[in-house]
Amino acid sequence: MRRFIAIARTTALEILAEPLSLLVLSASLALAVLAPAFHYHQFGEPSRMARDAGLSALFVGGLMFAIVGAVRSVRREFESGTAAVALSHPVTRAQFLMAKACGTYAAFLLFAFVLGSVTAVMVNGSMIGAAVAKKTGDIPRIWGVSYACGVASFVLPYVVGALFNRFFRSRFALSAFMTAICIALASLFYRPSASLLRLVPAVVLLLLPAAFFSMAATSAAALLKTNAASAVCALLAAAFLPFAGNYCLSNALAGDGVIPWAYVAMAAIAALPAIVAAAVIGSVVSPSNNT
């Protein structure tokens, strides 16, 4: 287990330190923050646009984050010879790939925490802005403080990351990612509302597809080169789109709607066979000569 945890921890830190991971996070945050800030129609509910934009950013950005992170990390291990060294020790191929997939998923969970937190902040800001507009008769807008927190989540990390890199020799992307996590966490404490707990099941549901794609991308990268593994994952993502409505349930939260935890549990059980199948394929199928 010590080796398993070490591989998973190293993988997570490696993915978080990737500049591409930071760019995916920043783009997803920009969508979650700017889309509800510049809309001009409430669609019958002040927080609908903020909720839809945030969950959509988590879904699309999360799949990209998990797939790209897993493929790049695993291919780097095989092409540099690190995987061969690890497998020469008492670490089986299955344990190695599972550790890499768990490390990828751990990094994704931090990504999801940031997106989920900022989505909650923007939804809360839209509700506060609507309450203020109702009293003053103005057009409902995102509450200024909530909007500032959202913008800070994808602007300040670059500033802090650059400062830490310059004065403390820390890795820029990793420092920026950690800063985004801290800002997202701190933003949650500004005028929290119990009604935001309705978002939790919706966010948890979006963690399930990423679990499958983390494992599938890890297995594909262990068997194929980067371009081929990425193509396989793209085809899997396209095949998954017709079923995305089972996991991205923003509309279920319209009005005072809630997503039952029983449904979340059933969705997790339904996703488990696919995750196991991806793990088995990566562990059992012999790699090609190009791997």
C-alpha positions, 0 to 999 in steps of 0.5 A: 500500500505504501508504494500504491499511495506513493504512485497515486500521490506523485501522479496527482501532484504531477497532474496539478503541476501541469500548465495544461491542467491550470489552463483547463481549470481557468477556462472552466472557471471563466465559463462558470463565472462570466456566463451568468454575469453577462446574461440578460434573461432570468429564464424564470429563475434568477439562479438558473443560468449560474447553475447551468453554466457551473455544472456544464463547466464541471462536466465538460472541463472535468472530462477533459481534465481527467482524460488529458491528465491521465494520458499525459501522465501514463505515457510519460511514465512508459516513455521515460522508463519509469514504469519499467522500473516500478514494475520490476519491483513488487508492483504488479501492472494492475496495481501500477495502473490503479494507482495512476488512475486513483492519482488522476482521480484525486487531482480531478476531485480538487478540480471538481471542488474548485468548480463546485465551490465557485458554482455555489458562490455564483448561484448564491450571488444570483439569489442575493442579486435577485433579492436586492433587485426585487426591493429596488426595482432594478434589473437582477444582477450577480451580487458584486462581492460574489462576482468578485470572488468568482473572478478572483478564482481564475485571475489571482492564482496566476499572480500568486503562482508567479510570485511564489515561483519568483521568490520561493522557486515553487512550481508555477502551475501547482502554486496557482492551482493551490491558490484557486483551491484556497480562494474557492474555499474562502469564498464559500464562507461569504453569506452561505445559504442552506439552499446551496446544499441542493447542489451537492448531489448534482456535483457528486453525480458529475464525479461518476463519469470522470471516475470512468474516464480516469480509468479508461484513459489510464488503460488506453495510455498503457496500451497505446501511444498518446495520439491513439489513446486520446482518439480512443478516449474521444470516441468513448466521450462521444459514445457517452454523450447520449447518456450524459443526461443521466448524470448532468441534472441541472434541470432537476434543480429548477425551482425547489427541486432536489436530486434524491441521494438514492438516485445518486447511489443507483447511478454510482452502481450503474457506473461501477461495471464500466469502471471495472471493465476499463481497469480489467482491460488495461491490466490484462490486455498485452501492450503493443510493441509501440508502448 
